[in-house]
Amino acid sequence: MDICTGANEKKGMVVAMEKILIVDDSKTSRKFLKNMLTESGYEVVAEAVDGVDGVEKYKEVHPDIVTMDITMPHLDGIDAVSEIMRVDPNAKIIMVTAAGQKSNVVEALKRGAVDFIQKPFEKEVIAEVIKKVMEEE
């Protein structure tokens, strides 16, 4: 790892390590997603247990990407998207959804989320969505 750039060198290529914040009230989902992300070469810089915690952690760590569950206590993912977008209109938030939550995903996208991934997680799909979101700068 190059200390100056925070990048990994793999076979002559420099690959950026995007910093990711995981926001999900399910400890199991956070652990599963964290393992998939780290195996794919991403750096999980923080985890949050609900929308309120997610907004606070966003302000603290300024991640490149946020994965945001929709259904959580205290502040759901849709309202948390609105709060984060007020703090940083350029935030890149990917919604994490269970099947049957299409209307919630649409609302989150209207509020500023950039994409979504569906449970159960598939490592290749997650990596592809993150790559696509990072390329849309």
NORQUI-V319791 format. One record per run of one state. SS is the DSSP state (A for helix, B for strand, O for the rest). FROM is the first residue (numbers start at 1). LEN is the number of residues. If there is no record, write none. Layout:
ss=(SS:SS)
from=(FROM:FROM)
len=(LEN:LEN)
This chain:
ss=(O:B:O:B:O:B:O:B:O:A:O:B:O:A:O:B:O:A:O:B:O:A:O:B:O:A:O)
from=(1:2:3:7:11:13:17:19:24:27:40:43:49:51:62:65:70:77:88:93:98:102:112:115:119:123:136)
len=(1:1:4:4:2:4:2:5:3:13:3:6:2:11:3:5:7:11:5:5:4:10:3:4:4:13:2)
